[in-house]
Amino acid sequence: MRRAALPPLAIVLAIVTASTLVRLSVVLVHPDIGPVRATAAIGSAAQAQDPAAASAVRRFYDAVNAVLRDGDAALLAPVVARGFVDRAASSDVPATGADLAHELVGLRVTYPGMRLVIDDLFAAGDRVAVRLHAEGTDGGDFLGLPIPGGPTVWGPIDVIRVADDLVAERWGSRTPSGVIKRPLAEAPVAVAPAIAGETTSASGTWLRVSRFTIAPGTKASDPFSAGALVVVETGHLVATAAGGGGSDDPDSSPFTAATSLEPEAGFVVPTGAPTVFRNDGPQPAVAVVVEIGAASFPEVAPAVPPKGGADGGPGIPTATTEILVAASLPATAATVGETMAVGRLTLTAGTSFPTGTLRGLVAVVVERGTMTTARVGAQSTIGAGTSAVLDEGYAAILHNAGPDALSLLVVTVGTA
């Protein structure tokens, strides 16, 4: 029968924290790593048996702390192998070095003062066991929503494989809270004016969250309102704003410099200039778009071709827009200059995320799983493909009511 991973990790913990100067031979048995034999002086674990491997691991944590400090994901690349695999990732799919770097940038946003501290470390061959803890994680916020203090967001034990003086694999504890927070982008609120000729369904301001998909080798001209926040999910987009000339053709108009948008990059649609979004890649590019408008609410079908762009074939548009959230808001719900932000929450089975008393508006889209939203006097359960809008002044609890992981797209307005 397959053994659980925790007992061996507990053995490592006991070894590296004991104070007796007795030399022992220790065998680590991990279901993914396999047996690893290490000889260490208990109480002297910092005196690693393989100095080269230990040095590589220390450089790895120095780079992790540099990303947490500066927010530059590129700082991790020099210390991880090209095929690095993070088996301590929160999802069931092992993560890459780029995935880990993005997670670190997200942790920096959530916990600006976070850093990792190595308590003990010892190595055997190409394997290194590390006991560590995180500092600077008391409190914090996610998209302006307060997070209860004191969560353990890393560790307490990592087991690392080193190859060619680079970190090649990492195993470790999953986030104990069961809640994975990943901020994506934020921007100041810019309320778009009413568009002449649109059908109105309510007065006041409106919020629309959509998923925009554009075919490879095509472009779409001015598909979003001025001030919209565009966050790339997959693929690659190039955004170009016209600098004049009355045309959206880069060959006939003086254009500003193009902005290249990689996954998780954000872009704010400028005011007063047509904007062209182009997909030069081999695969469809997908982006989440947050728009806020004034005076009228545009009624649109769940999937429509955006304005502009050439036809991708008989009956096939070059781009489509799937509406995720469409809500009428009070006139005071979105104030110019406030912050709107986009991020993702992943909740394991049976876990919850309390929003606290909301200072702004929160829209939640269930991308996978089943969510129960509980607040004073009301409770509702929704599944994948549906959304909920939580109003200012309420306190709510987002709970994973299903047996599998719950994935949420979260948009906040005015909570920061």
N, C-alpha and C positions, 0 to 999 in steps of 0.2 A: 504494500500500500504506500502511496506517495506521502512523504513526510512533509509537514508544514514548515514554512521558512522561519517562523518566529523562534523556536528553540535554539537553532544554531546561532541566530543573531543575538539571542540572549546570552549565549556562551561567550560570544565576542565581547559583549558589553561587560560581562563579569571579568574577563581576562584583562581588558584594558583599564579597568577601574580598580582592580585589587591593589593592595599596598604591599603584599608580601613579595620579597625578592627571591622567588622560587621559579626556576625555569621549567616550563611545561611544553609538551608537544601537543598542539591543538589541531583538530580536524574540523574544518567548516564544511558542512554539507548543505548546499543550497539547491533547490530543484532545477534552477536554470544554470548555475555555475558549475555544479558537480563538486567532488571532494577537493579541498585545498588544505594542505598541511602547512602549519606555520609554527615555528619555534620562537617564543617570545619570553622576555623577562617580564613577569607580571609586575606592574608598577613602573616599568620603564618602556611602555609601549611606544613612546615617541622615538626610541632608538630602533628604527625600522631595520629589519633583516635585509632589505634590498633598498639601499639609499637612492638608486636611480629611479625606481618605481615610486618611492615615497616623494621624491622631489617633483616628479611629474604630477602627482596628485596634489601636492601643495600649490604648484603653479595653476592647476585647474581651479582650486578654490579661490586663489588670488584673482583669477580672471572672472569667476562668478561674482565675487565681491565688487570687481571693477564695473561689471555690467549693472549690478544693483546700485552702485554709486552714481555712474554717469549716464545710464540708460542707452549705451551704445552696444547693440547686439553683436557687432563685428568683433568686439574684444574677446569673445569666447573662441572664435575660430582657430587661432594659433595654437591652442592647447588641446584640442580634440581631434581625433583621427577623422579622415574623410568619411569613413563608414560608421562613425560613432552611433551607438544605439543606447537610448536611455530607457531601461526596463523599469525604472522607478516612476515612469510617467503615470499620470492620473487615469488615462484611458487604457483600454485593454490592448491597444495597438502600440508597440514600442515607438518611441519618439526619436527624431533625429537631432543633430546638433543645432540646426536652425530652429526646431521646435522648442528645445530647451532654452535657447537664447531669447525667443519671443516670450516664453513663460517668465523668464527673469525680468524682462522689461515690464511685463504686466505686474509682477510682484513689486517692482520699484514704484510703479504708479500707486499701487494699493498701500504699500508700506515704505514711504520715502527714506526712512532711516534703517532699513533692514540690512544686516550683514551676517555672514556665517562665521562661526568660531569653531576651530578644531579643538576638541578636548583631548583626544588620544588617537594615535595612528600607528598601525604596524603593517608590515608587508611580508609576503612570501612569494618569491618568484614574480609572476606578473600580476598577482592579486594583492590588493590593499584594502584593509578594513579600517574604517574611520568612524569614530564616535564624535558627533558634533551637535551644535545647537544654533538656533537663530536668535539674534538680538534685534531690537527695534521693531517688534511685531505687536506691541501693545496698542490695540486700536487700529485705526486706519480707515480707509473708505474705498468703496467700489462705485465708480460713477457718481460720486457724491452721496452714496448711501453709507451710513456708518456701519462699521463692522465691530462686533464685540471684541474686547481686548483679550490678549493672551492665547491666540491660536498657535498650534504647532504647524508651521507651514513647510518645514523641511526636517528630515531626519526622524529619529535620532541616530540612525546608523546607515552608512553607505558602504557598499562593497564595490570596488572598482577594479577593472582589468586594464592594464597598461600595455601598449604595443608601440615599439619604436619611440619611446619617451613621450607618447601622447595617450590621452585617456580614450579608450576604445569602447568601453561598456560601463554602465553604472546600474547597480541594483540598490534599492532602498525602500524605506517605508513610504506608503502612499499618504496623502494628506489626511490626517486623522479626522478632521472636521467633516470630510465627505463632500465639501463644497469647493469647487475649483473656480476661481475668478480670473477672467481674462479681459481686461480693458482693451479696446481696439482703437478708438479715436474720439476726439472731442473738438468742438468748435463753438464760437459765439453764435447765439441765436440771431438770425437775420430774417425777419418776417417778410415773405414775398407779398407784393400787392395783389389785389384781385385781378384775374385775367378776363378781359372782355369776352363775352360770348359763352362763358362756362355756365353750366347749370348749377344752381345753388341749392343746397339742402338745409343749410342753417346759417344764421348770422354768427359773427364772432370770428375767431381764428380756427384753423384746422391743422391737424397733424396727419402726415401720411408717411408710412414706412413701407418701402417696397424692395423687391429683389429684382435687379436689372441684369439681364443676360444678353450679351452681344456676341454674334458669331465671329469666328476667326477671319481676319482679312477684310473686315467691314468697319463702318463708322456710323455714328448717330449724332445728328446735329441738334444741339439745344434740347436734350430730352428732359431736363429737370428745371425746377424753379430756381431763381437767383437765391443764393444763400444756402442751397441744399448741401448737406454733408454726404459725401460719397465715400464708402469704405469698401475696398476690394477684398473679396473673400477668396476667390481662386482665379488663376490666370493673370493676365497683365493688361493694363489699360494705359493709353496715352491721352491726357487731357490737354487741349489747346484752346486758349481764349483768343478770339479775333481782336486785333488792335485797331480795326477800322476798315474802310473800303466797302462795307455793305455786303460782304459775301462771306460764307463759311468755308470757302475753298482755299486751302493754304497756298495754292499756287497763284491766286489772284488777289489775296489780301495780305497786308502786313500783319503777321501774327506775332504774339508774344512767344517766349520760349515755351516749348512743350514740357509738361510735367509728366514724368514716368511714374506710374502707380503700381507697386508690387503688392502681393497679398498683405492685408492688414494695414495698408497705407491709406490715409484719409486725404480728401481733397474737398475744398469748399468752392462751390460754383460761384464765380464772380458776378457782380451786379453790373449791368449795362454793357455787356459784351457777349455775343454768341459764343457758346462753348461746344467744341467737337470732341467726342469720345471715340477713340479708335482702338481696335484690337489688332495688333500686328502679330500676335502669337498664333500657334497652330491649334490651340484649343479654345472653346468658348470662355469668355471672361465673365465673372459673376461679381456683382457688387451689391451691398446694402445701401439704400439711399434714404435719408431722413429729410423731409421737407416740412416747413411750417409756413402757412399762408394766412393772409388777412382778408376779412370781409366776405369771402365766399368759399364754399367747400366744393372742389371739383369732383363730380360724380364720374367715376371711371369703371370700366369693366375689370374683372379680376386679372385678365391678361390682355394687354394691348400693345401694338407696336408703338415705340416712342416717336416723337416728332422728328422728321428728317430721316436720312439714311436711304440707301438704295435697296431694292428688293433682292433678297438672297435666293430667289428662284421662284417658280410658280407657286403662289400662295404661301411662301415661306418668308416671314419678315427677318431682317438682319438682327433685330433685337426684340425682346419682350420684357414687359414689366409686370411682375406679380405683386399685387397689393397684399401686404402682410397686416398692416394696421391702417385704418382710416377712421379718424375720430374728430368730431366737432368739439372745440374747446371754448371755455369762457374767454372773453376778450383779454383778461388779465393772466391767462395761463402761460403765455410765452412772451416774456419781455425782452425786447432787443438788448443785446449785450450780455444776457445770461448765457449759461453754458448748456449745450446739448451734447450728449455723449452716447457712445455705442459700445457694448461689450457682450461677453458671453458668460453664463453661469452653467456649470455642470454639477448636478446634485446626485450622489449615489443613492441607492434605494433606502428609504426611510429617513433621509436627512432633510433639513429645512434651512431657509435663509430668511431671517427677520429683516424687514426694511427699515424698522424704526418709524417714527412719525415723519411722514414725507414733507419736505419743504418745497417740493415741486411735483412734476408729473412723471409717472413711470409707465412705460408700455412694455409688456412682456409677450414675446412670441414663443410658443412651444414648438421647437424644431424636432424633438424626439422625446417620447415618454408621455407621462400623464402628470399634470400638476394640479394640486389643490391650493387655492388661495383662501386664506382665512383672515378675516378682519372683524371688528366689532359688529355684531348683528348680521353678518353675512359670511357665507362660505360657498365656493363654487369649484367644480372640477372640470378641467378642459384637457383635451388631447392634442396630439401633433397636428400642426396646420392651423391652429386657432390662437387667439390672442386675448389679452386682458389689459385694460387701461386703469391704473390706480391713481386716484385723484390726490391732490395736495391736502395735507391735514390729516390723512388717515395713516394708521400703522397696520401693516399686513405681514403675513408669514407665507412665504412661498415654500411648498412642501412637495417632495417627490412621493406621489401616491402609488407609484407602480413598482414592479419588481426589478426593472432595469434602470440604467442611468437616465436622468432627465437633463436634456440640453435646452437651454433657454437663450434666446436673443433678447437683450435688454436695452431699451432706449430710455434715457432720462433727460428731462428738460427742467432747468432751473433748480436742480438739487444741490449743485456745488456751492 
